[in-house]
Amino acid sequence: MDSLNDVGLGARRNEDIALDLLKFVAGTVGVGRPATPSTGFSGAAPAKPEEHVSQLLELYGRCLKAIQGESPKETQQKEAAQ
């Protein structure tokens, strides 16, 4: 019975690791954060919430592929084949 309780303690799923990586990267570079207003010229309009969500989902996909060991070149080849 003790062996059943210890099954999931040491291993983490790739999805969980990718989510942690997403949190780190998004927090570090500010992906998904609304632009802060500033005085003076602003080059771009603030992004809509839908754009933030799509940026985060794209970043999660990239993180998951990185965790699974796929290179960007392999990913492009798979997408081109589809």
C-alpha positions in Angstrom: 0.0 0.0 0.0 2.9 2.4 0.7 4.2 1.8 -2.8 0.9 3.2 -4.3 1.2 6.4 -2.3 4.8 7.0 -3.5 4.0 6.5 -7.2 3.5 10.2 -8.3 5.8 11.9 -5.8 9.0 12.0 -7.8 7.8 12.3 -11.3 6.2 15.3 -12.9 4.3 15.4 -16.2 5.7 17.4 -19.1 2.6 19.5 -19.0 3.3 20.6 -15.4 6.9 21.4 -16.2 5.9 23.4 -19.3 3.4 25.3 -17.2 6.1 26.2 -14.7 8.3 27.3 -17.5 5.5 29.4 -19.0 5.0 31.2 -15.7 8.7 31.9 -15.4 9.1 33.2 -18.9 5.8 35.2 -18.9 6.7 36.8 -15.6 10.2 37.6 -16.7 9.5 39.2 -20.1 6.0 40.4 -19.4 4.1 38.3 -22.0 0.4 38.7 -21.5 0.7 41.7 -19.3 -1.2 44.8 -20.4 1.0 47.7 -21.6 1.4 50.4 -19.0 0.3 53.8 -20.2 3.1 56.4 -20.4 3.3 60.0 -21.4 4.5 60.8 -24.9 4.5 58.8 -28.1 3.1 55.3 -27.9 4.0 53.1 -30.9 1.3 50.5 -30.5 -2.2 50.3 -29.2 -2.7 48.3 -26.0 -3.3 44.6 -26.7 -6.8 43.2 -26.2 -7.4 40.4 -23.6 -7.9 38.0 -26.5 -4.4 38.8 -27.8 -2.9 38.2 -24.3 -4.6 34.8 -24.2 -3.4 33.8 -27.6 0.2 34.9 -26.7 0.1 32.8 -23.5 -1.3 29.8 -25.3 1.4 30.1 -28.0 4.1 30.4 -25.4 2.7 27.3 -23.5 2.9 25.3 -26.8 6.4 26.4 -27.3 7.4 25.5 -23.7 5.8 22.1 -24.0 7.6 21.4 -27.2 10.9 22.4 -25.6 10.3 20.1 -22.6 9.5 17.2 -25.0 12.8 17.8 -26.7 11.5 19.0 -30.1 13.6 21.6 -31.8 12.0 24.5 -33.6 13.2 23.1 -36.9 11.4 19.7 -36.2 8.2 21.6 -35.3 8.3 23.6 -38.5 8.8 20.4 -40.5 5.9 18.7 -38.8 3.6 21.7 -39.4 4.7 21.9 -43.1 3.8 18.2 -43.5 0.3 18.7 -42.2 
